[in-house]
């Protein structure tokens, strides 16, 4: 007997050791464990399901935003969360209706019954079909409070969904603006390289004619090499920004994204709204603020639900039962009976003493309500500060844009004049290379100033909560 019980115990112990998850054996090597390959295989469909951009197409910002809203997983996560809250509201509303359950039972009982001086065998077969109905007639606002809380949660989830779109649109817009700047810097670097090569060619020609010295040529070659180095740096930065934009959209960084050149986009020259109007707009429509306002509504519903616990709740229960019995006693024929049974019950439940649980629960709900209101006030202050900062940065960017335009014009004229004067022999090479370097910086500053205006405008639109309608506000090419 002992051997037969020991074998199953040893088998179960061995199986538990082989199938149980364990920690890595040592800290200096990666761990390989049971189930590792299953998880890796399960991850493959997620990687293969990602979409790809069409090659050879120049995308506008609006098109890229639409792709991000459709394919970025954050939008689906927020959407599913809102759907879950909608279902939770349905669960809360179900308390307004009665619950009905059905039970079917069949059983057989056999026993020996003492009759006079002997035992007789008795067999009873029963069939029961019963309904159980329960309904709360009134509870002084308990159900209404739970329904209002669930409705507030749904509103908060909807605003969170909209805020997710706002953040994704902002992320795509910022990545798009960075790519515009990087692509513009590449064009500026190519133009600066071309200018440096022109200066070097002029120095080489003058050296052949005996009008320049070898140090002049070496200086020009050094300037060309520096321009070539700067071009490679801007090309690398452009690749990185294309990867950032692809990630924001929800596709692979290897997908080539073609956008319009920054010099083909209209850059605004002034702000249409005042800072007070921008602040008012933010306080009226920021989804994250509206989400917190919905939290106030939920907290109020919780206070109502906690208050209802001080009052009784009246409910009714009904349970009709259709019963069919068959009985057989020894040496007697089968007997049968059937009937409709059941009961009706009215129940008044009133908690008279609970050790202060209801009082503390109500105090907690009221404290949560006050905290929710304070949080909204704090968020309003933060939003006003964020709008003010974004508005100020946009004003600064617009001023820098005008200065960069003037700087580029002056630098281009200075470079052209210096190169012509050098060809005429009235200026030295150092003056030309200095003018060429100044022009290169001016080109870069002009591109950066354009991009900063667009980026600052995106910041302001994001802070005012108007990014989902930004297509009507942002200048189009």
Secondary structure, DSSP 8 states (H G I E B T S, - for coil): -HHHHHHHHHHHHHHHHHHS----S-TTS----TTHHHHHHHHHHHHHT-----TT-EE-HHHHHHHHHHH-HHHHHHHHHHHHHHHHHHHHHGGGS-EEEEEEEEEEEEEEEEETTEEEEEEEEEEEEEEEEEEEEE-TTHHHHHHHHHHHHHHHHHHHHHHHHHHHHHHHHHHHHHHHHHHHHHHHHHHHHHHHHHHHHHHHHHHHTTSS-HHHHHHHHHHHHHHHHHHHHHHHHHHHHHHHHHHHHTS-TTS--EE--GGGS----S-SS-HHHHHHHHHHH-HHHHHHHHHHHHHHHHHHHHHHTTS-EEEEEE--EEEEEEEEETTS--EEEEEEE--EEEEEE-----TTHHHHHHHHHHHHHHHHHHHHHHHHHHHHHHHHHHHHHHHHHHHHHHHHHHHHHHHHHHHHHHHHHHHHTSS-HHHHHHHHHHHHHHHHHHHHHHHHHHHHHHHHHHHTT-GGGGGGTS---
